[in-house]
């Protein structure tokens, strides 16, 4: 099942308690094969998911920018890091650099990233469903379910493959 963005918000809300309970159990008793299962689920989902069809992550959330991200992107844009920061970023409540506004400034009208080759680490790794020690990012995954249809699908498959 591939939920539309309209359906996704409601589905995610309806399953939030169930998912939270599942992840709480997962953190207490981590299956030995968790990382392998997650890698397989992630790979299978992204064989049939084209992020350019959605780009909801780029439209609704902004990544954190590391110092390395800022240096790399500024160089790509032929700017000094401080110019890049002043033009595109702000410091959030946690003292992290984030975009001044969403949708992302670098998202074009076809949902493509104009700085794709040098995009921030957070964008490269999103939705983080293939990360090692997956149980450590349960809270992040819960936040990503209503944003990313692929994450929703991966978590639903995960609950079937790894019943707790």
C-alpha beads as a LAMMPS data file, in Angstrom:
LAMMPS data file: protein, C-alpha beads

164 atoms
163 bonds

1 atom types
1 bond types

-500.0 500.0 xlo xhi
-500.0 500.0 ylo yhi
-500.0 500.0 zlo zhi

Masses

1 110.0

Atoms # bond

1 1 1 0.000 0.000 0.000
2 1 1 1.307 3.383 -0.895
3 1 1 -0.494 6.067 1.105
4 1 1 -0.998 9.462 -0.488
5 1 1 0.207 12.454 1.492
6 1 1 -3.414 13.246 2.394
7 1 1 -3.944 9.728 3.766
8 1 1 -0.529 9.557 5.400
9 1 1 -1.196 12.151 8.088
10 1 1 -4.366 10.371 9.244
11 1 1 -2.813 6.882 9.032
12 1 1 0.224 8.039 11.009
13 1 1 -1.999 9.642 13.648
14 1 1 -4.166 6.503 13.921
15 1 1 -1.101 4.266 14.358
16 1 1 0.965 6.594 16.550
17 1 1 0.151 4.890 19.888
18 1 1 0.682 1.426 18.395
19 1 1 4.001 2.507 16.845
20 1 1 5.181 4.219 20.028
21 1 1 4.430 1.067 22.050
22 1 1 6.222 -1.054 19.432
23 1 1 9.340 1.133 19.520
24 1 1 9.359 1.228 23.328
25 1 1 9.423 -2.599 23.324
26 1 1 12.061 -2.599 20.574
27 1 1 14.405 -0.445 22.672
28 1 1 14.040 -2.845 25.629
29 1 1 14.576 -6.049 23.650
30 1 1 16.517 -5.464 20.439
31 1 1 16.328 -8.365 17.959
32 1 1 19.824 -9.567 16.991
33 1 1 18.986 -9.265 13.290
34 1 1 17.393 -5.793 13.489
35 1 1 19.968 -3.989 11.336
36 1 1 19.813 -6.655 8.621
37 1 1 16.015 -6.638 8.555
38 1 1 15.933 -2.839 8.420
39 1 1 18.453 -2.736 5.570
40 1 1 16.348 -5.247 3.589
41 1 1 13.092 -3.369 4.279
42 1 1 14.721 -0.049 3.357
43 1 1 16.183 -1.426 0.119
44 1 1 12.895 -3.093 -0.889
45 1 1 10.892 0.078 -0.227
46 1 1 13.248 2.341 -2.138
47 1 1 13.223 0.014 -5.157
48 1 1 9.571 1.001 -5.586
49 1 1 9.632 4.540 -4.159
50 1 1 10.770 7.586 -6.098
51 1 1 11.358 10.475 -3.719
52 1 1 10.851 12.954 -6.567
53 1 1 7.169 11.939 -6.641
54 1 1 6.751 13.302 -3.122
55 1 1 9.548 15.476 -1.680
56 1 1 7.360 16.063 1.369
57 1 1 10.446 16.028 3.587
58 1 1 11.859 18.987 1.635
59 1 1 8.513 20.772 1.669
60 1 1 7.705 20.410 5.358
61 1 1 10.925 20.002 7.344
62 1 1 14.425 21.358 7.212
63 1 1 17.669 19.492 7.844
64 1 1 20.343 20.373 10.349
65 1 1 23.465 21.755 8.699
66 1 1 26.803 20.616 10.086
67 1 1 29.941 22.719 9.733
68 1 1 31.100 20.334 7.006
69 1 1 27.753 20.771 5.181
70 1 1 28.064 24.550 5.341
71 1 1 31.655 24.509 4.038
72 1 1 30.818 22.092 1.197
73 1 1 27.622 23.838 0.058
74 1 1 29.119 27.329 0.321
75 1 1 32.056 26.237 -1.849
76 1 1 29.641 24.711 -4.386
77 1 1 27.660 27.985 -4.477
78 1 1 30.925 29.968 -4.717
79 1 1 30.230 31.723 -1.444
80 1 1 32.081 32.130 1.804
81 1 1 30.572 30.009 4.593
82 1 1 29.455 33.136 6.472
83 1 1 27.642 34.430 3.362
84 1 1 25.855 31.091 3.014
85 1 1 24.834 31.149 6.678
86 1 1 23.510 34.729 6.449
87 1 1 21.602 34.076 3.238
88 1 1 20.004 30.689 3.989
89 1 1 20.320 29.618 7.616
90 1 1 19.262 30.489 11.144
91 1 1 20.099 29.037 14.555
92 1 1 17.256 27.039 16.136
93 1 1 16.303 26.383 19.780
94 1 1 18.957 23.663 20.085
95 1 1 21.626 25.986 18.687
96 1 1 21.778 24.071 15.391
97 1 1 21.962 25.643 11.957
98 1 1 18.714 25.067 10.049
99 1 1 17.045 26.627 7.013
100 1 1 15.460 30.034 7.516
101 1 1 12.210 28.675 6.087
102 1 1 10.530 25.667 4.487
103 1 1 9.949 24.466 1.854
104 1 1 13.651 24.107 1.229
105 1 1 15.150 26.950 -0.760
106 1 1 16.997 24.428 -2.906
107 1 1 13.915 22.434 -3.991
108 1 1 12.968 23.140 -7.595
109 1 1 9.494 23.004 -9.212
110 1 1 10.035 19.346 -10.208
111 1 1 10.845 18.276 -6.621
112 1 1 14.540 17.983 -7.450
113 1 1 17.312 19.288 -5.228
114 1 1 19.415 22.018 -6.816
115 1 1 22.385 21.117 -4.569
116 1 1 21.841 17.337 -4.644
117 1 1 25.512 16.400 -5.086
118 1 1 26.523 18.456 -2.036
119 1 1 23.297 18.265 -0.001
120 1 1 23.468 18.145 3.803
121 1 1 24.278 14.868 5.547
122 1 1 20.788 14.869 7.105
123 1 1 19.233 14.920 3.617
124 1 1 21.551 12.191 2.312
125 1 1 20.600 9.919 5.209
126 1 1 16.844 10.673 5.330
127 1 1 14.656 8.848 6.324
128 1 1 17.381 7.037 8.317
129 1 1 15.605 3.673 8.035
130 1 1 18.799 1.887 6.973
131 1 1 20.862 3.169 9.861
132 1 1 22.841 0.813 12.093
133 1 1 21.513 0.466 15.657
134 1 1 18.104 1.494 14.338
135 1 1 16.535 1.211 17.800
136 1 1 18.478 4.330 18.835
137 1 1 16.503 6.520 16.440
138 1 1 13.018 5.276 17.306
139 1 1 11.834 8.778 18.258
140 1 1 13.143 10.238 15.010
141 1 1 11.418 7.468 13.059
142 1 1 8.124 8.223 14.841
143 1 1 8.486 11.854 13.726
144 1 1 9.255 10.805 10.138
145 1 1 6.239 8.487 9.714
146 1 1 3.723 11.323 9.081
147 1 1 6.201 13.047 6.729
148 1 1 7.469 10.185 4.587
149 1 1 5.252 7.527 2.964
150 1 1 8.296 5.244 2.598
151 1 1 8.957 5.410 6.342
152 1 1 5.317 4.566 7.038
153 1 1 5.557 1.519 4.752
154 1 1 8.887 0.393 6.209
155 1 1 7.575 0.576 9.788
156 1 1 4.420 -1.345 8.853
157 1 1 6.555 -4.091 7.252
158 1 1 8.936 -4.033 10.205
159 1 1 6.075 -4.788 12.619
160 1 1 5.143 -7.822 10.489
161 1 1 8.726 -9.103 10.129
162 1 1 9.713 -8.447 13.732
163 1 1 6.650 -8.918 15.918
164 1 1 7.452 -7.989 19.536

Bonds

1 1 1 2
2 1 2 3
3 1 3 4
4 1 4 5
5 1 5 6
6 1 6 7
7 1 7 8
8 1 8 9
9 1 9 10
10 1 10 11
11 1 11 12
12 1 12 13
13 1 13 14
14 1 14 15
15 1 15 16
16 1 16 17
17 1 17 18
18 1 18 19
19 1 19 20
20 1 20 21
21 1 21 22
22 1 22 23
23 1 23 24
24 1 24 25
25 1 25 26
26 1 26 27
27 1 27 28
28 1 28 29
29 1 29 30
30 1 30 31
31 1 31 32
32 1 32 33
33 1 33 34
34 1 34 35
35 1 35 36
36 1 36 37
37 1 37 38
38 1 38 39
39 1 39 40
40 1 40 41
41 1 41 42
42 1 42 43
43 1 43 44
44 1 44 45
45 1 45 46
46 1 46 47
47 1 47 48
48 1 48 49
49 1 49 50
50 1 50 51
51 1 51 52
52 1 52 53
53 1 53 54
54 1 54 55
55 1 55 56
56 1 56 57
57 1 57 58
58 1 58 59
59 1 59 60
60 1 60 61
61 1 61 62
62 1 62 63
63 1 63 64
64 1 64 65
65 1 65 66
66 1 66 67
67 1 67 68
68 1 68 69
69 1 69 70
70 1 70 71
71 1 71 72
72 1 72 73
73 1 73 74
74 1 74 75
75 1 75 76
76 1 76 77
77 1 77 78
78 1 78 79
79 1 79 80
80 1 80 81
81 1 81 82
82 1 82 83
83 1 83 84
84 1 84 85
85 1 85 86
86 1 86 87
87 1 87 88
88 1 88 89
89 1 89 90
90 1 90 91
91 1 91 92
92 1 92 93
93 1 93 94
94 1 94 95
95 1 95 96
96 1 96 97
97 1 97 98
98 1 98 99
99 1 99 100
100 1 100 101
101 1 101 102
102 1 102 103
103 1 103 104
104 1 104 105
105 1 105 106
106 1 106 107
107 1 107 108
108 1 108 109
109 1 109 110
110 1 110 111
111 1 111 112
112 1 112 113
113 1 113 114
114 1 114 115
115 1 115 116
116 1 116 117
117 1 117 118
118 1 118 119
119 1 119 120
120 1 120 121
121 1 121 122
122 1 122 123
123 1 123 124
124 1 124 125
125 1 125 126
126 1 126 127
127 1 127 128
128 1 128 129
129 1 129 130
130 1 130 131
131 1 131 132
132 1 132 133
133 1 133 134
134 1 134 135
135 1 135 136
136 1 136 137
137 1 137 138
138 1 138 139
139 1 139 140
140 1 140 141
141 1 141 142
142 1 142 143
143 1 143 144
144 1 144 145
145 1 145 146
146 1 146 147
147 1 147 148
148 1 148 149
149 1 149 150
150 1 150 151
151 1 151 152
152 1 152 153
153 1 153 154
154 1 154 155
155 1 155 156
156 1 156 157
157 1 157 158
158 1 158 159
159 1 159 160
160 1 160 161
161 1 161 162
162 1 162 163
163 1 163 164
